């Protein structure tokens, strides 16, 4: 794995994640499905997304340096856990289909850590690509929609 390839992957991932997904100027209406969230949930999710980008940055940095410990650590931060699974389930309560997509991304990220543990750079790159594809697929389908507590309760059938 050469540094050039890793840098190209990193730049490509940032460019893909920064795409407006059809809602930029002169790109037509934003047809993504709403992901209804209470304001504090939306802010929490944005914080998590920034942490996900930091993990991807560390994976790319570890790839350039052939630092499998750094790659594995970042993959574990991005991967699935009981807490992450519960949070994804909670965030997706009012948006059918969101939770499986979110969980798929974290499951794909688990494979980054597994490949790093085996010192399998090609496996790291394949798993990173699949993880980023899961990220961008979800962002292409859903957008946050901040709702009131009353709306949230109706959407999640709470009384």
N, C-alpha and C positions, 0 to 999 in steps of 0.2 A: 504494500500500500504506500503510494508516494504522497508527499505533502500536497502536491498540486491537486490530486483527486479529492483529498479530504477537504481542502479549502473550497473547491468547486461544489462539493456536496453541501458544505455549510452555507455558502452564499445562496445556492439554489433553494435550500430549505427555508432560509429567511425570506427569499423572494416569494416563494410559494405561499408561505404563511402570511405574508403581507398583502397578498392579492385581495382586492375588494370583494371578491365572490359575487360579482354581478350587481353591486349596489353603488358603484362609483359614478362619477360624472359621465353622462352620455352613454351609460351602459344599460339603461332601462331600469325597470322596477326591481327591487330586491324581493325575490320570490322565495327566500328561505323561510322555513317554518319558525314560528316563535318558540322560544324556550322561556316560558314564564318563570320568573324568579322574584322573590322578595328582594328589596334593595340590598340588604346585607348579604344575601346569598349571591347576588350578581357581583358584588365587590369581592367576595370570597373566591368566587370562580375566576374572576380576572386575576387575582393574586396567584391562584393555582396555575393559570395559563402562563404567567410570567415565570413561575418556578419551573414549569415544563420547558420553556425556552432556555432557561439557564441549564437545565439538565442536558438538553440537546447541544448547547454550546460546549458543555464539559465533555460530552461524548466525542464531539468533533475535535476538541483540543486533545483529548486522550488518544484519539486516533492518529493525529499528527505526530504525537510524541511516543506512540506505541505503548502508552501507559494503560495497561489492561485493568489495573486497580481503579484508576480514575473512571474508566469506561464502565466498569461493573458498578461502582458506587452511583454514578449518574443513572445507569439503567435501573438500578434498584429504587432510586428516588422517583423515577418516572413510571415504574412498574406497578403491578397490582398489589393490594394489601387488603385485609379485611376493612380497615378504616376507609380506604379509597373506594372500595366497592360500595360501602354503605353511603358514602358521600355522593357518589355518582347516582346511586339509586334515589337518594333524596332529591338531588337536583333535577332528576328527570321525571319526578312524580306527575307533573302536569304536561309533559311532552312525550306522547307515545313514540317509542323508537329511539329516544335519546340515550337511555341507559345502556342498551346493548352496544351502541356505537362507542360510547365513552369507555365501557369496559373492554371492548376490543382493542382500543388504543393502548390501554394499560397492559393487557395480556401480550400484545405485540412487543411492548417495551420490556417485558420480562425476558424475552428472547435475546435482547441486547446483553443483559447481565449474564445469561447462560453462555452465550458465545464468548463474552469477555473472560469468563471463568475458564473456558477451554483454550483461551488465547487464539481464538479463531477470528482473525480480522475480517475475512470475507463474510463470515456469519454475522459479525457486528454490523457490517455495512448493509447487508441484506435486511437484518432486523430493524436497523435504523430507518432504512427506506420504507419498510412496511409500516413502521410506527408513524412516520411523517405522513404517509398516505392516509392512515386512519385519522390523524389530526385534521388534515385538510378536507377529507371527506365529511367529517362532522361539521367543520366550520362552513362548508359549502351548503349544508342542509339546514343548520340551525343558527339563529341569532338570539341574543338575549332580549327579553321583553320584561322590564320591571313592572310588577303588578302590586296592587295593594294587598293587604292581608285578607281583606274580604274576598277579592278576586282569587287569591291563592287558595283560600279555604273552599271556594266553590269549585275550582278546577281540580282540587285534590279530594273533593267530597268530604271535607271536614266540617263539622257542625259546631 
